[in-house]
Amino acid sequence: MNAPPNLPPAPMGRERLVVIGNGMAGCRAVEEILARDPARYAITIFGAEPRVNYNRIMLSPVLAGEKTFDDIVINTAQWYADNAITLISGDPVVSIDRAAQTVISKAGHVEPYDRLLIATGSDPFIIPVPGKDLAGVVTFRDLDDVDKMLAAAETGGSAVVIGGGLLGLEAAHGLCLRGMATTVIHLMPTLMERQLDEAAGWLLKTELERRGQTILTGADTAEILGADGKVTGVRLKDGREIAADIVVMAVGIRPATALAREAGLEVERGILVDDHMLTSDPAIMAVGECVQHRGICYGLVAPLWDMCRVLADAAVGAPGAGYAGSVTSTKLKVSGIDLFSAGDFSGGEGCEDIVMRDAARGAYKRVIVKDNKLVGAVLYGDTADGSWYFDLLKREEDISAIREALIFGQAFASGGGALADPNAAVAALSDDAEICGCNGVTKGTVLATINAGACSLDAVRSQCKASASCGSCTGLVESLLSLALGDEVKSGPKTMCKCTTFSHDDVRRQIVEKELKAIPAVMQALTWKTPDGCASCRPALNYYLLCAWPGEYVDDQKSRFVNERLHANIQKDGTYSVVPRMWGGVTTPDELRAIADAADKYQARLVKVTGGQRIDLFGIKKEDLPGIWADLNAAGMVSGHAYGKSLRTVKTCVGSEWCRFGTQDSTGLGIKTERMTWGSWMPHKFKIAVSGCPRNCAEATIKDFGVICVDSGYELHVGGNGGIHLRGTDLLSKVTTEQEALDVCAAFIQLYREQAWYLERTAPWIERVGLDSVKAQLFDDPDAVARLAARFHYSQQFMQDDPWARRAAGEDAELHQHLAEFRPFPTLNITEAAQ
């Protein structure tokens, strides 16, 4: 297409492609175009959010605390630079001038185009009830929404989620995990009624209620209540009122069509497109949730990927058969519960239902057959056969020969029974069977990736993105690897990061064997791919060297996270929280006075008792950190290391000295344990507790190391975790004296320090290596505990110095450097930045 006369020629003779929307559909379409003809277009992408492209499907794990934003980024800044793409982020397009073939952004930027791609996605639907504009009413569509929910959850309280669809239930799950009392209000009688039948919806509701959520179905919102401009609750039409500190609207989405409509494009419910994703203007394409194709607007990921492939063909001048619509399936993991739905499960005339319920396993299956063809399926609790059912449904295969075994899954239907080779089920899938719904990757694509040289799960993930998002298809990808490569599959430990081909264990071993005592020395000896490493490997290398060479290796502050560098916890408003150590949770009037004086002097906005039996001072300015450290030091208090990958606290009960049930001096042992272990850097945070009797008031059985005092001595427990993934401890051993308990504690910590991967808590470490292995290394050799404990105590000679004292004395210049990472993310032209 020729540019209008008033426009300058496109750079390097390329056509100008402008993309409105930096989300999943817009960037996927660009990826597909680049894969076909990387030299065809000079590309500019406008994004409304001030961020690079990320996976919106994975916002729920971010809310739940299972992932960070960096974990869900799809296209990094480097991707835009590598492909000479100009990203204009945080500046949405506000109008399209079709006659001049330009777009105008909110900031006044005018960008010419030869081809325009609209990928504006969808807008959340806000139910028009009184109070909808109150502060505290949020949606769940982007990272800003997640940040608002996280801010509300920090103070606890109650949350109401309006909408019992997928997004609503994921929002409720995350808020519940964050400690909020959560109520879901759903208008329809069945949760997720578009994906689940009544029976599966009831099972889901029952399980969510068992996990602590309140689920109200058949409930209609009349009004959102508020006071002083802030939400306080929700009133239903039947008169019930539910208190709320935050209300999440998750009742649905609608295509974002305002920009296209104002530009004069044909719009109904969505932007009208033909089979090649062209709008009513041949210079303008559209893709994603904003479009309407053959009367249908799609809100799931898989159809969007189909559209992007067709659009890319047309954009490079090689249009194929075009897009004919998609048969959709939904494979979900709501609150850790597996669900699968495909096709039409409403039934009706001529349809037959085949149902299986297994109460003991919490499994429910229902398949719907019509004219000897599978037309719908609903699976709850056991979704292993979801891909097979979906393949049968898409291919409209005659299932009469396997009808009797259909409900029992592919293994039975193929004649193999329960013990059939699980890989055979994957082998029987067609090449166009969808393996990864999050990224729209088929079996054929995965096999092509493997045949091109991807010999491990990580390699497949990096090259075609299968299993790179939610991970629910990991088993399928591993089966395809096994089928294609047999014994040649590269398995084993994951590499530390993309900078190296070495695993954590390999790196730790090489550091000792080759006597590597500096980060550059490790990178040089192990042929690091990037000269300076990255944010993943540098902190890990710093810890491994610190652990391997105590007294010789000098801690590299630049390789630590900000909280560890500044020895205080940064808060969302840029201030810090300061936590002094209280040995075993015991304090004195003088210490309390010092804390109160510091709180007054440095204007702490919140003084809070923590779950670890300490006091946390919030709202401290960065420039006041040396002063508050000095004042607390003067009162004899040291850092509580509440910010570090280190010992956090030793929690105690009052034990035999005060409690009538106490069997031993748990407080005294807890203080001795904390004074022995404080300051020690670890692979991850480490918590200890000592309970004076089996009533376990100090909650020792959910700590990394726990002591239960009994009449005959001490039971020692390890590997507990009280966080998102609750894990009770395993019994390690029983000892009779305090000194034995202290020795085993020191030995266990040193074994963990020397063998665990960086950022691996004791719970996953023990599950990975096995409790029997830990016990064998500690107790099979009668001298092992003494040797490990001696190494720990030697290391502590160099670690038990108070970082607050050094920083208060001005010995750490790092504190006084300006930290650019605290600035807001700017609008960025990636191409210019790369140059």
C-alpha positions in Angstrom: 0.0 0.0 0.0 1.4 3.5 -0.9 1.7 6.1 1.8 -0.3 9.3 1.4 1.7 12.1 -0.2 1.9 14.1 3.0 3.9 11.4 4.8 7.6 10.9 4.7 8.9 7.7 3.3 9.0 4.7 5.6 12.5 4.0 7.1 14.7 1.6 5.1 11.9 1.3 2.5 9.8 -0.7 4.9 6.0 -0.2 5.3 5.0 1.4 8.6 3.0 -1.0 10.9 1.4 0.7 13.9 -0.1 -1.5 16.6 -2.6 0.0 19.0 -2.3 -2.3 22.0 0.7 -3.8 23.7 -1.1 -6.7 25.2 -1.0 -10.4 24.4 -2.9 -10.3 21.1 -1.1 -7.3 19.6 2.4 -8.6 20.5 1.6 -12.2 19.4 0.4 -10.9 16.0 3.7 -9.0 15.7 5.7 -12.1 16.7 3.8 -14.1 13.9 4.6 -11.3 11.4 8.2 -11.2 12.3 8.4 -15.0 12.0 7.2 -14.8 8.4 8.9 -11.7 7.1 11.1 -9.8 9.7 12.2 -7.1 7.1 8.7 -6.1 5.9 7.6 -3.6 8.5 9.0 -0.7 10.6 6.9 -1.4 13.7 5.6 1.0 16.4 3.5 -0.3 19.3 1.4 2.0 21.5 0.6 0.6 25.0 -1.8 2.2 27.5 0.1 0.7 30.4 3.6 1.9 31.4 5.0 -1.6 31.0 6.3 -4.1 28.6 4.0 -6.9 27.4 3.0 -9.4 30.1 0.7 -12.4 30.5 -2.6 -11.3 31.9 -3.6 -14.9 32.4 -1.0 -15.0 35.1 -2.2 -12.0 37.1 -3.9 -14.4 39.6 -0.6 -16.0 40.7 0.8 -12.5 41.2 -2.1 -11.6 43.4 -1.8 -14.9 45.3 1.9 -14.2 45.9 3.1 -17.2 43.8 4.7 -15.1 41.0 6.2 -11.7 40.6 5.7 -9.3 37.7 9.0 -10.3 36.2 7.8 -13.9 36.2 4.9 -13.1 33.9 6.6 -10.8 31.4 6.3 -12.2 27.8 8.3 -9.7 25.8 11.2 -8.0 27.6 12.6 -4.6 26.7 15.3 -6.4 24.9 12.8 -8.1 22.6 11.6 -4.7 21.4 15.1 -3.5 20.9 16.3 -6.7 19.1 13.4 -6.4 16.6 13.8 -2.6 16.1 10.3 -2.1 17.5 9.5 1.4 18.9 7.4 0.9 22.1 5.5 4.0 23.3 4.2 2.9 26.7 1.9 4.6 29.0 0.5 6.8 26.2 -2.7 5.4 24.7 -3.9 6.2 21.2 -7.0 8.5 21.5 -7.9 8.9 17.8 -7.3 7.5 14.3 -7.2 9.8 11.3 -8.0 7.4 8.4 -7.7 10.0 5.7 -4.2 11.0 6.8 -3.4 7.5 7.9 -2.1 8.6 11.3 -2.8 7.9 14.9 -2.7 10.5 17.7 -1.8 9.6 21.3 -3.0 11.1 24.5 0.3 13.0 24.9 -0.1 14.4 21.3 2.3 12.0 19.5 1.3 11.7 15.8 2.4 8.5 14.2 1.9 7.7 10.4 1.0 4.2 9.3 0.7 2.2 6.1 -1.0 -0.7 7.9 -2.7 -0.3 11.3 -3.4 -3.1 13.7 -6.0 -2.5 16.4 -5.6 -4.8 19.4 -7.4 -2.9 22.1 -8.7 -5.9 23.9 -11.7 -5.6 26.2 -12.9 -3.4 29.0 -14.3 -4.7 32.3 -18.0 -4.4 32.7 -19.1 -2.3 35.6 -22.6 -3.0 36.8 -24.5 0.3 37.0 -25.4 0.3 40.7 -25.2 3.2 43.2 -21.8 3.4 44.7 -19.9 2.0 41.7 -17.5 5.0 41.7 -16.5 4.8 45.3 -12.8 4.5 46.2 -12.1 0.9 46.9 -14.2 -0.4 44.0 -11.8 -2.1 41.5 -11.8 -4.4 38.5 -9.4 -7.3 37.8 -7.9 -6.7 34.3 -4.3 -5.4 34.7 -1.4 -5.1 37.1 -2.6 -1.8 38.5 -5.8 -3.6 39.7 -3.6 -6.2 41.3 -1.6 -3.5 43.1 -4.8 -2.0 44.5 -5.9 -5.4 45.8 -2.5 -6.0 47.4 -2.6 -2.6 49.1 -6.1 -3.4 50.5 -5.0 -6.8 51.7 -2.0 -5.4 53.6 -4.4 -4.1 56.3 -6.6 -7.2 56.4 -10.3 -6.7 56.6 -13.0 -7.9 54.3 -13.3 -8.2 50.5 -16.4 -8.7 48.4 -16.0 -10.1 44.8 -19.0 -9.5 42.5 -18.9 -12.3 39.9 -18.4 -16.0 40.2 -16.7 -16.6 36.9 -13.1 -17.5 36.4 -11.7 -14.0 37.1 -13.9 -13.5 40.1 -12.9 -16.8 41.7 -9.3 -16.2 41.1 -9.5 -12.7 42.6 -11.3 -14.2 45.7 -8.7 -16.9 46.0 -5.8 -14.4 46.0 -7.4 -12.1 48.5 -8.3 -15.0 50.7 -4.7 -16.2 50.7 -3.6 -12.6 51.5 -5.6 -12.8 54.7 -8.9 -11.1 53.8 -12.3 -12.4 54.8 -13.7 -12.9 51.3 -17.2 -13.2 50.0 -18.2 -14.0 46.4 -21.5 -12.7 45.1 -22.8 -14.4 42.0 -26.0 -13.6 40.2 -26.5 -17.1 38.7 -27.3 -20.2 40.7 -24.1 -22.0 39.4 -20.5 -20.8 39.6 -18.8 -20.4 36.2 -22.1 -21.4 34.6 -20.6 -20.8 31.1 -18.0 -23.5 31.7 -19.5 -25.8 34.3 -22.8 -27.7 34.6 -24.8 -27.6 37.9 -23.1 -30.7 39.4 -19.5 -29.5 38.8 -20.4 -26.0 39.9 -21.8 -27.4 43.2 -18.6 -29.3 43.8 -16.5 -26.2 43.2 -18.7 -24.1 45.5 -18.4 -26.7 48.2 -14.6 -26.9 48.0 -14.2 -23.1 48.0 -16.3 -22.8 51.1 -14.3 -25.5 52.7 -11.2 -23.3 52.1 -12.7 -20.4 53.9 -14.5 -18.3 51.3 -18.2 -17.3 51.6 -20.0 -18.1 48.3 -23.4 -16.5 47.7 -25.1 -17.7 44.5 -28.4 -16.4 43.2 -27.4 -13.1 44.8 -28.1 -9.8 43.0 -26.3 -6.6 44.0 -28.5 -3.6 44.7 -26.0 -1.0 46.0 -22.4 -0.5 47.0 -22.3 1.2 50.4 -19.8 3.8 51.4 -18.8 6.5 53.8 -16.6 9.5 53.2 -16.2 8.5 49.6 -14.8 5.0 50.5 -16.5 1.7 50.1 -17.8 0.0 53.3 -20.0 -2.8 52.0 -22.5 -4.2 49.6 -26.3 -4.4 49.9 -28.1 -7.2 48.0 -31.6 -6.9 46.6 -32.9 -9.2 49.3 -31.7 -6.8 51.9 -28.6 -8.6 53.1 -25.5 -6.4 53.7 -21.9 -7.6 53.6 -19.1 -5.5 55.0 -16.2 -4.8 52.6 -13.0 -2.8 52.6 -12.6 -3.5 48.9 -15.1 -4.6 46.2 -13.8 -6.3 43.1 -16.0 -6.1 40.0 -15.5 -9.2 38.0 -18.8 -9.6 36.2 -17.6 -9.8 32.6 -15.9 -8.0 29.8 -16.9 -6.2 26.7 -14.9 -5.5 23.5 -13.0 -2.2 23.6 -14.5 -0.6 20.4 -14.7 3.1 21.2 -11.6 4.1 19.2 -12.7 2.1 16.1 -16.2 3.4 16.3 -15.1 7.0 16.5 -12.9 6.3 13.5 -15.9 5.3 11.5 -15.1 1.6 11.2 -18.0 -0.9 11.1 -18.7 -2.0 14.7 -21.4 -4.1 16.2 -20.7 -5.8 19.6 -17.0 -5.9 18.4 -15.0 -4.5 15.5 -16.2 -6.3 12.4 -13.5 -8.3 10.7 -13.4 -10.7 7.7 -11.7 -14.1 7.6 -8.3 -12.4 7.2 -8.8 -10.0 10.2 -9.4 -7.0 7.9 -11.8 -4.3 9.1 -14.1 -2.3 6.8 -11.0 -0.2 6.0 -8.5 -2.4 4.0 -5.5 -0.5 5.6 -6.7 -1.5 9.1 -6.6 -4.9 10.7 -7.9 -5.9 14.1 -7.3 -8.9 16.4 -8.2 -10.2 19.8 -11.0 -9.6 22.2 -12.0 -6.4 20.5 -13.1 -8.1 17.3 -16.3 -9.7 16.1 -15.9 -12.5 13.5 -19.0 -14.2 12.0 -21.1 -12.8 14.8 -18.9 -14.1 17.6 -16.6 -12.2 20.1 -14.0 -14.5 21.7 -12.7 -14.0 25.2 -10.4 -17.0 25.5 -6.8 -17.2 24.5 -6.7 -20.0 22.0 -9.0 -18.3 19.4 -6.8 -15.2 19.7 -3.7 -17.2 18.7 -5.6 -18.6 15.7 -6.5 -15.1 14.6 -2.9 -13.9 15.0 -1.6 -16.6 12.6 -4.2 -15.8 10.0 -3.6 -12.1 10.3 0.2 -12.5 9.9 -0.4 -14.5 6.7 -2.4 -11.7 5.3 -0.1 -8.9 6.6 2.9 -10.4 4.6 0.9 -11.0 1.5 0.4 -14.7 1.8 -3.2 -15.1 2.9 -4.3 -18.7 3.3 -7.8 -20.2 3.8 -8.5 -17.6 6.5 -10.0 -17.8 9.9 -13.2 -19.9 10.1 -13.9 -19.5 13.8 -12.7 -21.6 16.8 -14.1 -24.5 18.8 -13.2 -23.5 22.3 -12.2 -25.4 25.4 -11.3 -24.1 28.8 -8.8 -25.7 31.0 -8.6 -23.9 34.3 -6.9 -24.1 37.7 -9.1 -22.2 40.1 -7.6 -22.1 43.6 -5.6 -25.2 42.8 -8.7 -27.1 41.6 -8.5 -28.6 38.1 -11.4 -27.9 35.8 -11.9 -28.6 32.1 -14.8 -27.7 29.9 -15.3 -27.9 26.1 -18.2 -27.7 23.6 -21.9 -27.7 24.5 -22.7 -29.2 27.8 -26.3 -27.9 28.0 -27.6 -31.1 26.5 -31.0 -31.1 24.9 -33.0 -33.2 22.4 -31.0 -36.0 20.8 -28.2 -35.7 23.4 -27.0 -38.4 25.8 -25.2 -37.8 29.1 -22.6 -40.1 30.4 -21.6 -39.3 33.9 -19.0 -40.6 36.4 -18.7 -39.4 40.0 -15.9 -40.6 42.3 -16.5 -39.0 45.7 -13.4 -40.4 47.3 -11.1 -38.8 44.7 -13.2 -35.6 44.4 -13.6 -36.3 40.7 -16.6 -35.7 38.4 -16.8 -36.3 34.6 -19.6 -35.7 32.2 -19.5 -36.2 28.5 -22.3 -35.3 26.1 -22.8 -37.4 23.0 -25.1 -36.7 20.0 -25.3 -38.7 16.8 -22.4 -40.8 18.0 -20.1 -37.8 18.3 -18.8 -36.0 21.3 -20.3 -32.6 21.5 -19.4 -31.5 25.1 -17.4 -32.4 28.2 -17.1 -31.2 31.7 -14.3 -32.5 34.0 -13.8 -31.6 37.6 -10.8 -32.8 39.7 -9.3 -35.0 37.1 -8.6 -33.3 33.8 -5.9 -35.6 32.4 -8.0 -36.6 29.4 -9.1 -33.0 28.6 -6.9 -32.7 25.5 -8.2 -36.1 24.2 -11.8 -35.2 24.6 -11.2 -31.9 23.0 -9.5 -33.6 20.0 -12.4 -35.9 19.6 -14.8 -33.0 19.7 -12.9 -30.9 17.2 -12.5 -33.7 14.7 -16.1 -34.7 15.1 -15.0 -38.3 15.3 -17.4 -41.2 15.4 -17.1 -42.6 19.0 -19.6 -45.5 18.7 -16.7 -48.1 18.9 -15.4 -46.7 22.2 -18.7 -45.4 23.7 -18.7 -47.9 26.6 -15.2 -46.8 27.7 -15.5 -43.1 26.8 -16.1 -41.8 30.3 -13.1 -43.7 31.7 -10.7 -41.8 29.5 -8.2 -42.5 26.7 -6.3 -45.3 28.4 -9.4 -47.4 28.8 -10.9 -46.5 25.4 -7.7 -47.5 23.7 -7.8 -50.9 25.3 -4.9 -50.4 27.7 -6.8 -50.2 31.0 -5.6 -48.2 34.0 -2.0 -49.3 33.5 -1.6 -48.3 29.9 1.5 -46.3 28.9 0.6 -42.6 29.7 2.7 -41.5 26.7 0.4 -43.5 24.4 -2.4 -41.2 25.1 -0.4 -38.2 24.0 0.9 -40.1 20.9 -2.7 -40.7 19.8 -3.5 -37.0 19.7 -3.6 -35.3 16.3 -0.9 -32.8 15.4 -3.3 -29.9 15.6 -4.4 -30.9 19.2 -3.8 -28.1 21.6 -1.2 -28.8 24.2 -0.7 -25.4 25.8 -3.8 -23.3 26.0 -2.1 -20.3 27.6 0.1 -19.8 24.5 -1.8 -21.6 21.8 0.8 -24.2 21.1 -0.2 -27.4 19.3 1.2 -30.9 19.5 2.7 -30.4 16.0 4.5 -27.2 17.1 5.9 -28.9 20.2 7.2 -31.8 18.1 8.7 -29.5 15.5 10.5 -27.6 18.3 11.9 -30.9 19.7 12.9 -32.1 16.2 14.7 -28.8 15.7 17.0 -29.5 18.7 15.0 -28.7 21.9 16.0 -31.7 24.1 14.7 -30.6 27.5 11.6 -29.1 29.1 13.3 -25.7 29.5 14.4 -25.7 25.9 10.9 -26.3 24.7 9.6 -23.6 27.0 12.0 -21.0 25.8 11.6 -21.8 22.1 7.8 -22.3 21.6 6.4 -21.3 25.0 4.6 -24.5 25.7 4.3 -25.0 29.5 5.9 -21.6 30.1 2.9 -20.0 31.7 0.6 -21.8 34.2 2.4 -25.1 33.8 -0.7 -27.3 33.7 0.4 -28.8 30.4 3.9 -29.7 31.7 3.1 -33.5 31.8 2.0 -33.4 28.2 5.1 -31.7 27.0 7.3 -34.2 29.0 5.4 -37.0 27.4 6.1 -35.6 23.9 9.8 -35.2 24.8 9.9 -38.8 25.9 8.1 -40.0 22.7 10.3 -38.0 20.4 13.7 -38.5 22.1 13.4 -41.6 24.4 16.6 -41.8 26.4 18.1 -38.7 24.8 15.8 -36.4 26.8 17.9 -34.0 28.8 16.4 -34.0 32.3 17.8 -33.4 35.7 18.2 -30.1 37.7 17.3 -26.9 36.1 20.0 -24.5 35.1 20.6 -21.5 37.4 19.4 -19.1 34.8 19.7 -18.3 31.1 23.2 -17.1 31.6 24.6 -20.6 32.1 24.1 -24.2 31.3 25.1 -25.3 34.8 22.7 -26.3 37.5 22.8 -24.9 41.0 24.4 -28.1 42.2 27.0 -28.0 39.5 27.9 -24.4 40.3 28.3 -25.1 44.0 30.5 -28.1 43.4 32.7 -26.2 40.9 33.1 -23.3 43.3 34.6 -25.7 45.9 36.5 -28.0 43.5 38.1 -25.1 41.5 38.5 -22.9 44.6 36.6 -20.0 42.9 36.4 -17.1 45.3 34.8 -14.2 43.4 31.8 -13.8 41.1 33.9 -12.8 38.1 36.1 -15.9 38.7 33.0 -18.2 38.6 31.7 -16.6 35.5 35.0 -16.9 33.7 35.7 -20.5 34.8 32.2 -21.7 34.0 32.0 -19.7 30.7 29.0 -17.5 31.6 27.0 -16.4 28.6 26.5 -12.9 29.8 29.6 -11.0 31.2 27.9 -9.6 34.3 25.2 -12.2 34.9 21.7 -11.2 35.8 19.3 -10.5 38.7 18.8 -14.3 39.1 22.3 -15.6 39.1 24.3 -12.8 40.8 22.5 -13.1 44.2 22.8 -16.9 44.1 26.5 -16.8 43.3 27.1 -14.2 46.0 25.4 -16.6 48.6 27.2 -19.7 47.3 30.6 -18.0 47.6 29.7 -16.6 51.0 28.8 -20.1 52.2 31.8 -21.8 50.7 34.5 -19.4 51.8 33.6 -17.8 55.1 36.2 -15.3 56.2 37.7 -15.2 52.7 35.0 -14.1 50.4 33.9 -10.4 50.7 30.1 -10.1 50.5 29.1 -8.3 47.3 26.4 -5.8 48.3 25.5 -5.0 44.6 24.4 -8.6 44.2 21.8 -8.4 47.0 18.2 -7.4 46.9 17.4 -3.9 48.0 16.0 -4.9 51.4 19.2 -6.8 52.1 21.4 -3.9 50.9 19.6 -1.4 53.1 18.8 -3.7 56.0 15.2 -2.6 56.1 12.0 -3.6 54.3 10.9 -1.2 51.6 7.2 -0.5 51.6 4.9 0.4 48.7 5.1 4.1 49.4 8.9 4.2 49.3 9.4 4.3 53.1 10.9 1.5 55.1 10.0 -0.7 58.1 12.6 -1.4 60.8 12.5 -4.5 63.0 14.8 -4.8 66.0 15.6 -8.3 67.2 13.9 -9.6 70.4 15.7 -12.7 71.6 13.1 -15.5 71.8 10.4 -12.9 71.7 11.4 -11.6 75.1 11.9 -7.9 75.8 12.4 -5.4 78.6 10.9 -2.1 79.7 14.1 -0.4 78.5 13.9 -1.9 75.1 10.2 -0.9 74.8 11.0 2.6 75.8 13.7 2.8 73.2 11.3 1.5 70.5 8.7 4.0 71.6 11.2 6.9 71.6 12.4 5.8 68.1 8.8 5.6 66.8 8.1 9.2 68.0 11.4 10.6 66.9 11.3 9.2 63.4 7.5 9.5 63.0 6.8 5.8 62.5 3.3 5.7 61.0 2.5 2.2 62.3 3.9 0.2 65.2 2.9 -3.5 64.8 3.6 -6.7 66.7 4.6 -9.3 64.1 3.8 -13.0 64.0 7.4 -13.7 64.9 7.1 -12.0 68.3 8.8 -8.8 67.5 7.8 -5.1 66.9 7.9 -3.6 63.4 8.2 0.2 62.9 6.6 1.3 59.6 7.0 4.5 57.6 10.6 5.3 58.3 12.2 7.5 55.6 15.4 6.3 53.9 17.4 9.2 55.1 16.4 8.4 58.7 17.6 4.8 58.6 21.1 5.5 60.0 19.6 7.5 62.9 17.0 5.0 64.0 19.6 2.2 63.8 22.0 4.2 66.0 19.3 4.9 68.5 18.2 1.3 68.8 21.8 0.1 68.9 22.4 2.5 71.8 19.7 0.6 73.7 21.4 -2.7 73.0 19.1 -3.8 70.1 20.4 -5.3 66.9 18.8 -5.9 63.5 16.1 -8.5 63.3 17.0 -9.5 59.7 13.3 -9.3 58.8 14.4 -8.5 55.3 17.1 -11.1 54.6 17.6 -14.6 53.3 18.7 -15.5 56.8 17.5 -16.5 60.2 14.4 -14.5 60.9 13.1 -15.3 64.4 13.0 -17.9 67.1 9.5 -18.0 68.4 8.9 -19.4 71.9 6.3 -20.0 74.5 6.9 -19.4 78.2 7.6 -23.1 78.9 8.2 -24.7 82.3 9.2 -21.5 84.1 5.6 -20.1 84.0 3.2 -22.5 82.3 1.7 -25.4 84.3 1.9 -27.6 81.2 5.5 -26.8 80.3 7.9 -29.7 80.4 11.2 -27.8 79.6 12.6 -24.2 79.6 11.5 -23.4 76.0 12.1 -19.7 76.4 15.6 -20.2 77.6 16.4 -22.8 74.8 14.8 -20.4 72.2 17.1 -17.5 73.3 20.2 -19.8 73.2 19.2 -21.0 69.7 18.6 -17.5 68.4 21.9 -16.2 69.9 23.7 -19.1 68.2 22.0 -18.7 64.8 21.3 -15.0 64.2 23.1 -13.3 61.4 23.5 -16.5 59.4 22.9 -16.0 55.7 20.8 -18.9 54.2 19.4 -19.9 50.8 16.1 -18.5 51.9 14.5 -17.1 55.0 14.6 -19.5 58.0 12.3 -19.6 61.0 12.7 -21.5 64.3 10.3 -22.1 67.1 10.5 -23.9 70.5 7.3 -25.1 72.2 7.4 -26.1 75.9 5.0 -29.0 75.5 3.1 -30.9 72.8 0.3 -28.3 72.9 2.7 -26.5 70.6 1.8 -22.8 71.4 4.9 -21.6 69.5 3.7 -23.4 66.3 7.0 -25.3 66.0 5.6 -27.8 63.5 5.3 -25.2 60.7 8.8 -23.8 61.0 12.0 -24.6 59.2 13.4 -26.0 62.5 11.1 -26.7 65.4 11.6 -28.0 68.9 8.8 -29.7 70.9 9.7 -30.1 74.5 8.5 -33.4 76.1 9.1 -35.0 79.5 12.0 -37.1 78.2 13.7 -34.3 76.3 13.2 -32.7 72.9 11.6 -33.7 69.6 13.3 -32.0 66.7 11.2 -31.2 63.6 12.2 -29.8 60.2 10.9 -28.6 56.9 7.7 -26.8 57.9 6.1 -23.9 56.1 3.2 -21.8 57.2 2.9 -19.7 54.0 0.8 -20.1 50.9 1.7 -23.8 50.5 1.2 -25.1 54.1 3.5 -28.0 55.1 3.8 -29.6 58.4 7.2 -30.6 59.7 8.9 -34.0 59.5 10.3 -35.5 62.7 14.1 -35.5 62.4 15.2 -36.9 65.8 14.7 -37.0 69.5 17.4 -35.9 72.0 17.6 -35.7 75.7 19.6 -32.5 76.4 19.6 -28.8 75.4 23.1 -29.1 74.0 22.2 -32.0 71.8 19.2 -29.9 70.5 21.5 -27.0 69.8 24.1 -29.2 68.1 21.6 -30.9 65.8 20.0 -27.5 65.0 23.4 -26.1 63.9 24.3 -29.2 61.9 20.9 -29.2 60.1 21.2 -25.5 59.2 24.7 -26.0 57.9 23.6 -29.0 55.8 20.8 -26.9 54.4 23.1 -24.0 53.8 25.6 -26.1 51.9 23.2 -28.1 49.8 20.0 -26.2 49.0 19.6 -24.1 45.9 19.4 -20.3 46.4 15.7 -19.2 47.1 14.8 -22.8 48.1 13.1 -23.1 51.5 13.7 -26.1 53.7 10.3 -27.6 52.7 11.0 -28.0 49.0 14.6 -28.9 49.7 13.6 -31.8 51.9 11.0 -32.9 49.4 13.6 -32.8 46.6 16.4 -34.6 48.3 14.3 -36.8 50.7 14.1 -36.8 54.5 15.9 -40.2 54.5 18.9 -38.5 52.8 19.0 -35.7 55.3 18.8 -38.1 58.2 21.5 -40.3 56.7 23.9 -37.4 56.3 23.3 -36.3 59.9 23.2 -39.5 61.8 24.7 -42.4 59.9 28.2 -41.2 60.7 28.4 -40.6 64.5 30.7 -37.6 63.9 28.6 -35.9 61.2 26.6 -33.6 63.5 29.8 -32.4 65.2 31.5 -31.7 61.9 28.6 -29.8 60.4 28.0 -27.9 63.6 31.7 -26.9 63.7 31.5 -25.6 60.2 28.4 -23.6 61.1 30.0 -22.1 64.2 33.2 -21.2 62.2 31.1 -19.4 59.6 29.2 -17.5 62.4 32.4 -15.9 63.5 32.3 -13.8 60.3 28.5 -13.3 60.1 27.4 -12.3 63.6 28.1 -8.6 63.3 25.3 -6.2 63.4 24.7 -4.5 60.0 22.9 -1.7 61.6 25.9 -0.8 63.7 28.1 -0.6 60.6 25.7 1.4 58.6 24.9 3.8 61.5 28.7 4.4 61.7 28.7 5.3 58.0 30.8 2.3 56.9 28.4 1.4 54.0 28.3 4.0 51.2 25.6 1.9 49.4 23.0 3.4 51.7 23.6 6.9 50.5 23.4 6.2 46.8 20.2 7.1 45.0 18.2 4.0 44.0 16.7 4.6 40.5 14.6 1.5 40.9 12.2 3.5 43.1 11.3 5.8 40.3 8.0 5.2 38.5 8.3 3.2 35.3 8.6 5.9 32.5 7.2 6.1 29.1 9.9 4.6 27.0 10.9 4.5 23.4 12.7 1.1 23.5 14.4 1.6 20.1 15.9 4.9 21.1 16.9 3.5 24.5 18.7 0.6 22.8 20.7 3.0 20.6 
